[in-house]
Amino acid sequence: MRWLWHKVRVLFATRFAEMAEYRAEVVIWMLSGTLSIVMMLVWMAQAQSRPDGTVNGYAPAEFATYFISTWFVSQLLVVWVAWELDLEIRQGLLSPKLLRPMDPMWHHYASHVAERFIRILPMLTLLGLMTWLSGAQFTGELWAYPAALGLSALGFTARFLWEYTIGLLAFWTESNTSFQELVWLIYAALGGMFAPLSFYPLWVQDIARWTPFPYMLGLPAQLLAGKATPEQAWQGAGVLLVWLVVFWFLRAAVWRAGLRKYGAVGA
């Protein structure tokens, strides 16, 4: 166990130092993810134009709370590994990594986790600024905050695994970006980035409940907004754990099949 801890600590430290070099770019990337804020302004305007000042029971301040929470959670779920894998596989940069005794996946995962620590301070600063400007009011239930972070951690790992699997499609295809963008659109729609899931038709809600998307994005946001219960949090965690197992074995199967096909220079 001591050897394993030393290995994890060194891996994380090296990746943290690497990501620290891109701290300015991290802030730019973070500022570019404004879709939730745009949707917040749209729904707040809709509520303010109604005679009762609400849309489906949401007042402007509640829309602000929900969409700012969605923005915050989505920042914790950012993953770019598919783009890196596409480059590594096509240019043969994966070859030297195959000689190492560790699965290359863990190097990418450590980079993503390290990037969260670089991102957290400016992210909390922007969160406070947007909360003050919009009048958002987060829940006073203290249990909701660790529950939301726990779901976000599970959601981040689930998204990392499926994005990794999409990146591995570069073993067979000329470009995986189109498929990646399609999956992101489904993730954003069913996750609640455009509107709370309760705003959707019942048949869409029924489909969404069988996917991981509402539990990794919308549910943590609802917890922070005070619109979800502990039972829903536990249910969401269970669903995400099941999907984690599915994505883990899917990634492993695609990885093994891809390596048999890999033919880059030096492989």
Secondary structure, 3 states (H helix, E strand, C coil): CHHHHHHHHHHHHHHHHHHHCCHHHHHHHHHHCCHHHHHHHHHHHHHHHCCCCCECCECHHHHHHHHHHHHHHHHHCCCCHHHHHHHHHHHCCCCHHHHCCCCHHHHHHHHHHHHHHHHHHHHHHHHHHHHHHHCCCCCCCCCHHHHHHHHHHHHHHHHHHHHHHHHHHHHCCCCCHHHHHHHHHHHHHHHCCCCCHHHCCHHHHHHHCCCCHHHHHHHHHHHHCCCCCHHHHHHHHHHHHHHHHHHHHHHHHHHHHHHHHCCCCCC
